[in-house]
Amino acid sequence: MAINVPLNQALALIVTPLAPTQASAVGSAYSETWQFWNIIRTCAAAVALLLTGLGLLKLTQTGRDSVNA
């Protein structure tokens, strides 16, 4: 949110319609930054999901005193 929301707000301030070359330049500038942070966010979510799955798997293993007590 700290990155994508300000990007979206800045994009909303652009007066349209634009000439094709201007639209292409605006789209390229916006897209590069947005894609970078979107990939970072996706990787962080994947790591969180993986760690959650590992934690749940660890809880279901037999022989754990806290589960079998």
C-alpha positions in Angstrom: 0.0 0.0 0.0 2.9 2.4 0.7 4.0 2.1 -2.9 1.1 1.2 -5.1 -1.5 3.6 -3.6 0.6 6.7 -4.3 1.4 5.4 -7.8 -2.3 5.0 -8.5 -3.1 8.4 -7.1 -0.4 10.0 -9.3 -1.8 8.2 -12.3 -5.3 9.4 -11.5 -4.1 13.0 -11.7 -3.0 12.7 -15.4 -5.4 14.4 -17.7 -6.7 12.2 -20.5 -6.8 11.7 -23.4 -3.1 11.7 -24.1 -1.3 11.5 -27.4 -0.1 8.0 -28.1 3.5 8.7 -27.4 2.6 10.5 -24.1 0.4 7.6 -23.1 3.1 5.1 -23.8 5.7 7.1 -21.8 3.3 7.4 -18.8 2.4 3.7 -19.0 6.0 2.6 -19.1 7.0 4.8 -16.2 4.1 3.6 -14.1 4.4 -0.1 -15.1 8.0 -0.5 -14.3 7.7 0.6 -10.7 4.3 -1.1 -10.1 5.6 -4.4 -11.5 8.7 -4.4 -9.4 6.8 -3.8 -6.1 4.0 -6.2 -7.2 6.7 -9.0 -7.6 8.1 -8.2 -4.2 4.6 -8.4 -2.6 3.9 -11.7 -4.4 7.2 -13.2 -3.2 6.5 -12.1 0.4 3.1 -13.6 0.3 4.5 -16.9 -1.1 7.1 -17.0 1.7 4.3 -16.4 4.3 2.2 -19.1 2.8 5.1 -21.6 2.8 5.9 -20.8 6.4 2.3 -21.2 7.4 2.1 -24.6 5.6 5.3 -25.7 7.3 4.0 -24.6 10.7 0.8 -26.6 10.2 2.7 -29.6 9.0 4.8 -29.5 12.1 1.7 -29.3 14.3 0.3 -32.5 12.7 3.4 -34.6 13.1 2.9 -37.5 15.5 4.8 -37.7 18.7 4.3 -34.0 19.7 3.5 -33.7 23.4 1.4 -30.6 23.1 -0.9 -32.2 20.5 -1.1 -35.7 21.9 -1.5 -34.7 25.6 
